[in-house]
């Protein structure tokens, strides 16, 4: 009998232990504030929190909305460039870098709560059915589409769609008494990365790249071939305002200008081992004199391109300090169609510079204000105002000194041009009055303007139209008080803006850039450097031992003389 009790004892103890745990858990859950003792990781904590809110919160909560709002906040705690993209926005975000999107093929602006078609893409779906620049879209699929409902996002939502789908548009056309109706079959609309590629004079070519997308490299190859046929002897690559895009596109582009086996960029992160990207020697323009233009709007892939050119001493960088984005994002999609762009590494230029400017985790507001801070500190106007990080000194292949810690510093600084800037002009521009007036003028004079097929011819005609006076009358009706002294002080700025916008409306972006470059001081500086044959950087002069001793001796003597003058 005693033997049987001994055999049963472990079993009885186990039952008592389990019962004790169950009783303890019951009392803990009911009498100690519902603490979840099993949670031992942060991820479990988040899941448990959402579950508790869903089960016990006093009011009904949309868990979907709660998660959607929490995701950006969590990623914002990491760095300024890790981000969350909701499913509804993902296509629009990606389409900007894709080679095309599906739509009706028009460029438009919204004026007075109505869509105004500025231009119709040649060969696109809208041109095929007879839509014209100057038309107003007032109906979409038999429903009125005017008034406060007309926003840029809502217009894009209604006009974009799957390839082959149809949209019925009601069009108000000036001069027509009734609304015209067109059914447009949506098709692929090309998204161009290169806004302009032309011979800026009889020797040198100019290429303006607005982003680094899927088609940027093929577009560049076409541009280089065209310029080569025009006997191009040197080139300006304009990356001002180019906020970046795909790193691969930048690497492909740089490869066209570098000799074989030159480091272009390398990336490295906590979970991402160093990866080098080098040129393969197949580039078509390896010896072409090269200038790269940059400013505070040039970021990411633009800085990869400029950094590779600068560190390999392949060309000259002209303009102002670039933005300073040196973080690599990896897109990761979720099953519901949303996605995150998570920073997984930093990229480094060939000399070892990380171009990422400093940031404080979770303080995106200060980071986003950096450009304004630079402006207020005078960095746009004087190279001496730029704060170089002297602790991060690097050297190019020829031994030139370059600095890390935030952006690419140009080899030649060109300040922002403020000639003729007045408060009257600034208000006219920031209120959008110049753009609105030029759109209105273009609409009313489209038939006459069609007679002029080049920027030069159109500018010559516009100079006879007294546009500044007409604009002042228009602006006053819109609430901007006329200030004659300030207006005429800014006359050149006004005329360049008025003429340029009308040229853009009628002839397109390349014609507008061609016109603007005639007075662009940064472009003119680039041409000056090319004309002098100074686009290839030179190695810094080495100071001999004797020269160093002589300089030191001279400096010591100057110090002694200074000290003597301070003795009473």
Protein Blocks (a to p, Z undefined) as FASTA:
>chain_A
ZZmmmmmmmmmmmmmmmmmmmmmmmmmmmmnoppafkbcbfklmmmmmmmmmmmmgmbdc
dfklmmmmmmmmmmmmmmmmbccddfklmmmmmmmmmmbdcdehpacddeehiacdfbdc
ehiaklmnopaehiacfbgghiacedjklcfklmmmmmgccehiacddddddehiabdcd
dddddddddddfbfbdcdfblmbccdddfbdcfklmmmmmmmmmmmmmnopabdcddfeh
iabjafklmmmmmmmmpcehiafbdcddfklccdddddehlafklmgccdddddfkbghj
lmmmmmmmmmnopacceddddfbpabdcdddddfkopacdddfbdcddfkopafbdcdde
hilmlmmmmmmmmmmnommmomklpccdfklccddfkopacdehiajadfbdcdddfehi
afklmmmmmnommmmmmmmmmmmmmmmmmmpcbfklmmmmmmmnommmmmmmmmmmnopa
cdfklmmmmmmmmmmmmmmmmmmmmnojklmmmmmmmmmmklmmmmmmmmnopmbccddd
dddfklmmmmmmmmmmmmmmmmmmmpZZ
